[in-house]
Amino acid sequence: MATQTQIEVVMPQMGVSVSEGTIVKWLKREGQRVLADEPLLEISTDKVDTEVPSPGDGILGSIVTLEGETVAVGTTIALITTGGEAPAEQEPESTTTAPIPPASPEPVAALPADRAFVSPVVARIAAEHSVDLERVSGSGHGGRVTKKDVLAHIAAATTPVAAANEPLPAPVTSAPSSGDRLEPMSQMRRSIAEHMRRSLDTAAHATTVFEVDMSNVVAIRARLKPEFLERHAVRLTYLAFVARATVEALRNWPWLNAEIRGQEIVTHSYINLCIAVAVDGGKGLVVPAIRNAEGLNLLGMARAIQDVGDRARSKQLTPEDVQGGTFTITNPGGHGSIVGTPIINQPQVAILDTEALVKRPVVISDEKGVDAISVRPIMNLCLSFDHRLIDGAYAVQFMAEIRRSLESWGEERY
């Protein structure tokens, strides 16, 4: 009889600032055979949703953590039996390989080191909002202050306090009607909500909109698209052209590729271009980064956009893919949108929104200054910027350079 051993499946470390994860869905049932590197379950963190592969071949013998539960990194969430078929059920006291239930949290006083430790994300949020972490009640192991704790503290501090002896008004809510569906927010949805709300509370948002004549781009794309697909298996989209023009302009307008840290401006020497990707049928959003985008030509940019988009939708992103971005492009125009006011992806200071390509009648002038009406493919580009750092004149000059770049595009640039 083959000797059986057990492999622990643990909540993985999904980035240095991620301390916990939520089980979204088990892809295998107890008693099923699994292969090494085969997708075993889906997890969600405040950074990314992803699949966790099986650490080895065997039988999924015991699922310790159920769907919907959130546990710390390193926690055993399942056991895989190797070296034979699924083991028969046994009484807990008759086996030495039964999973040991996690110990109850010890008193805060017994774990001062846990209380003292805070993740980089918690430290950054606290610094942005001038929060003294010693005054925040921690719900983590040993009283550790988590991201949820510090956000709840900030929310409570900004809630108006009622006058003495005056009861707070009851929240205005509507009772569920017959046929209404109630469902909990997913971990991704909660993370997006927190991130967007914090951005609006942090940055002084302003938006400018530019119309761009994409006639040259349309013509060049039509000629290059079959070649890119047949020779390189790459889809050439309008987004690739806009992204390439944006990266070129960021070199000349570096404050748009920067962030604010306290009273200092950090200007990055590299461009990690984030591309917003809708997932789960539009119910979720991830923003992976294309690293060192300044070194990519048009083909490289198109390939990188396709890669991060495909991996985001198939939940194959790594934690590193969604960290370190310096500028973001979002692309709702593919669904017909013509204008938008996107929310800045913190800690960045700007985000560019690409809208639908629409044929419009426009007035053009010939070399003699004679005006005429012509139908042109026009795209609106909308830039939201943080007015704490970026003034209107700086923003519009940056946008004017992108427009000139796209309207004068030549084939030599690919």
JORA-V276246 format. One record per helix or strand of 2 or more residues. SS is the DSSP state (~ for helix, > for strand). FROM is the first residue (numbers start at 1). TO is the last residue. Records with the same first field share a line. If there is no record, write none. Layout:
SS=FROM-TO ; FROM-TO
This chain:
>=5-10 ; 20-26 ; 33-34 ; 39-44 ; 49-53 ; 58-63 ; 70-72 ; 76-82 ; 205-213 ; 258-261 ; 264-267 ; 273-279 ; 284-290 ; 327-330 ; 350-365 ; 371-386
~=92-94 ; 108-110 ; 112-116 ; 120-128 ; 133-135 ; 141-143 ; 147-157 ; 187-202 ; 215-232 ; 238-252 ; 254-257 ; 280-282 ; 293-295 ; 298-313 ; 319-322 ; 332-335 ; 392-407 ; 411-413
